[in-house]
Amino acid sequence: MTELPEEERGAASDDATTESTSLTEGAAEQAAPSAGTAADGPVEEDLVGLAPANGASATVTPVEAADEDVAEEDVTEDELATEISHEIAELAAQRDQYKDIAQRVQADFENYRKRVQQQVRDEADRATGRLAGALLPVLDATEAAYLRHPDEVGPLLNVMLSELRKQGLETLNLQDQPFDPNVAKAVAHEAGEGGEVVVAEVLRSGYTWNGRTLRPAMVRTRD
């Protein structure tokens, strides 16, 4: 192989070094704009993202955050208080309704109790009245015997009347009283001075039992 002279080898070496340096600087110039563009893009996007909307401050202080929490708590407490008030009102209305129902039921029961008690008393009075009515012929016979033998029959008649009066029997006293068809039955009439009709004579005694007419008296009237 033929060797170059020393001067030519030096010139070739300098040319190679110069060409290498030129290539390196060209590559650096091409890469610099790309790097600048890549670096500038994200920075601008980050700045846009951090920019506050409508010019408002993007920083929220602890005081403002606490005020927002208090406002939310106030709204929640107001809603809860309103709901509780509605529930209390509904419960009060239900209480009044149930109280009214209970009072009506109590009144109905009290009326029923009184009605039943009155029916029991009336039935007892009717039952004893029937028994007293069955004894009236005995009283009539005893009175007739008393008219003939007052000393002998008088004590017996008084005992009978006394015991029956304890149970509610009363003898109608109608002599010379105004005639009342509810307690007396007129079987005879005699003319008088033309005044008020009165009982002139009791032909058969009348009785009441606990205030009700057990048997009307048989009388003779006079006007």
C-alpha positions in Angstrom: 0.0 0.0 0.0 1.3 3.5 -0.9 1.6 5.8 2.1 0.6 9.5 1.8 3.1 12.1 2.5 3.0 13.5 6.0 1.6 16.9 4.8 -1.2 15.3 2.9 -2.1 13.1 6.0 -2.3 16.2 8.2 -4.6 18.0 5.7 -6.9 15.0 5.4 -7.1 14.8 9.2 -8.0 18.5 9.5 -10.7 18.1 6.9 -12.3 15.2 8.7 -12.3 17.0 12.0 -13.9 20.1 10.4 -16.7 18.0 8.8 -17.4 16.2 12.0 -17.8 19.4 13.9 -20.1 20.8 11.2 -22.4 17.7 11.4 -22.5 18.0 15.2 -23.5 21.7 15.2 -26.2 21.0 12.5 -27.8 18.2 14.5 -27.8 20.4 17.7 -29.5 23.3 15.7 -32.3 20.9 14.5 -32.9 19.4 17.9 -33.0 22.8 19.7 -36.3 24.1 18.1 -38.0 20.7 18.7 -37.0 20.7 22.4 -38.1 24.3 22.8 -41.5 23.6 21.3 -42.0 20.5 23.5 -41.0 22.3 26.6 -43.1 25.4 25.8 -46.3 23.3 25.1 -46.9 21.6 28.5 -45.9 24.7 30.4 -48.5 26.8 28.6 -51.2 24.1 29.2 -50.3 23.9 32.9 -50.6 27.6 33.2 -54.0 27.6 31.4 -55.2 24.8 33.7 -54.2 26.8 36.8 -55.8 30.0 35.6 -59.0 30.8 37.6 -62.3 31.0 35.7 -63.9 34.4 35.2 -61.1 36.1 37.0 -61.9 34.6 40.4 -59.2 33.7 42.8 -58.2 30.0 42.6 -57.1 30.0 46.3 -59.8 29.0 49.0 -58.8 30.1 52.4 -59.6 27.9 55.5 -62.0 30.6 56.8 -64.1 30.4 53.6 -64.2 26.6 53.7 -65.3 26.7 57.4 -68.0 29.2 56.5 -69.3 26.9 53.7 -69.4 24.0 56.1 -71.3 26.0 58.7 -73.8 27.1 56.1 -74.4 23.5 55.0 -74.9 22.5 58.7 -77.4 25.3 59.2 -79.4 24.2 56.2 -79.4 20.6 57.4 -80.4 21.6 60.9 -83.3 23.8 59.6 -84.6 21.0 57.4 -84.4 18.6 60.3 -86.2 21.0 62.6 -88.9 21.5 60.0 -89.4 17.8 59.6 -89.5 17.2 63.3 -92.1 20.0 63.6 -94.3 18.3 61.0 -94.0 15.0 62.7 -94.9 16.5 66.1 -98.0 18.2 64.5 -99.1 14.9 62.9 -98.7 13.0 66.2 -100.7 15.7 68.0 -103.4 15.4 65.4 -103.5 11.7 65.8 -103.5 12.0 69.6 -106.5 14.4 69.4 -108.3 12.0 67.0 -107.7 9.0 69.2 -108.8 11.0 72.3 -112.0 12.0 70.6 -112.7 8.4 69.7 -112.0 7.3 73.2 -114.3 9.9 74.7 -117.1 8.9 72.3 -116.6 5.2 73.1 -116.6 6.0 76.8 -119.8 8.1 76.5 -121.5 5.4 74.5 -120.5 2.8 77.0 -121.7 4.9 79.9 -125.1 5.4 78.1 -125.2 1.7 77.4 -124.5 0.9 81.1 -127.2 3.3 82.3 -129.6 1.9 79.8 -128.9 -1.7 80.8 -129.2 -0.8 84.5 -132.6 0.9 83.9 -133.8 -2.1 81.9 -132.8 -4.4 84.8 -134.6 -2.2 87.3 -137.7 -2.0 85.0 -137.7 -5.7 84.6 -137.3 -6.3 88.3 -140.2 -3.8 88.9 -142.4 -5.6 86.4 -141.6 -8.9 87.9 -142.4 -7.8 91.5 -145.3 -5.8 90.1 -146.7 -9.0 88.6 -146.3 -10.7 92.0 -148.0 -7.8 93.8 -150.8 -7.8 91.2 -151.3 -11.5 91.9 -151.8 -10.6 95.6 -154.4 -7.9 95.0 -157.4 -10.3 95.1 -156.1 -11.4 98.5 -156.0 -7.7 99.6 -159.5 -7.2 98.2 -160.8 -10.2 100.2 -159.0 -9.0 103.3 -160.5 -5.5 103.0 -164.0 -7.0 102.6 -163.4 -9.1 105.7 -162.1 -6.0 107.5 -165.4 -4.2 106.9 -167.3 -7.0 108.6 -164.8 -7.9 111.3 -162.4 -4.9 111.8 -161.0 -6.1 115.1 -160.1 -9.5 113.9 -158.9 -8.7 110.4 -157.5 -5.3 110.9 -154.1 -6.4 112.3 -153.6 -8.9 109.4 -154.5 -6.2 106.8 -152.1 -3.7 108.3 -149.2 -6.2 108.2 -149.8 -7.1 104.6 -150.0 -3.5 103.5 -146.9 -2.6 105.5 -144.8 -5.3 103.9 -146.0 -4.5 100.4 -145.4 -0.8 100.9 -141.8 -1.6 101.7 -141.5 -3.0 98.2 -143.2 -0.1 96.4 -147.0 -0.6 96.8 -149.1 2.4 97.5 -152.9 2.7 98.0 -154.6 5.4 95.9 -156.3 8.0 98.1 -159.0 9.3 95.7 -161.9 10.2 98.0 -163.3 13.6 97.1 -160.4 14.2 94.7 -160.9 15.3 91.1 -161.6 12.4 88.9 -158.5 11.2 87.0 -159.1 8.5 84.4 -155.4 7.5 84.6 -155.8 6.1 88.2 -159.6 5.6 88.5 -162.4 3.9 86.6 -165.9 5.4 87.1 -168.6 2.7 87.2 -171.4 5.0 88.5 -172.2 8.7 88.5 -174.6 10.8 90.5 -175.8 14.3 89.6 -174.5 17.1 91.7 -174.4 20.9 91.4 -172.9 20.7 88.0 -169.3 21.6 89.1 -166.1 19.7 88.6 -166.3 15.9 88.6 -165.0 14.4 91.7 -164.8 10.9 93.3 -167.8 10.5 95.5 -167.0 7.0 96.7 -164.2 4.4 96.2 -165.9 1.0 95.5 -162.6 -0.8 95.1 -159.2 0.3 96.1 -156.6 1.2 93.5 -152.8 0.8 93.8 -149.5 2.0 92.3 -146.3 0.1 92.2 -143.1 2.1 92.3 -144.9 5.1 90.9 -146.8 3.3 88.1 -150.5 2.4 88.3 -150.8 -1.2 89.2 -154.6 -1.2 89.2 -157.0 1.7 88.8 -159.5 2.3 91.5 -163.2 1.6 90.9 -165.2 4.7 91.9 -168.5 6.5 91.8 -168.3 10.1 90.6 -170.3 13.2 91.2 -170.4 16.6 89.5 
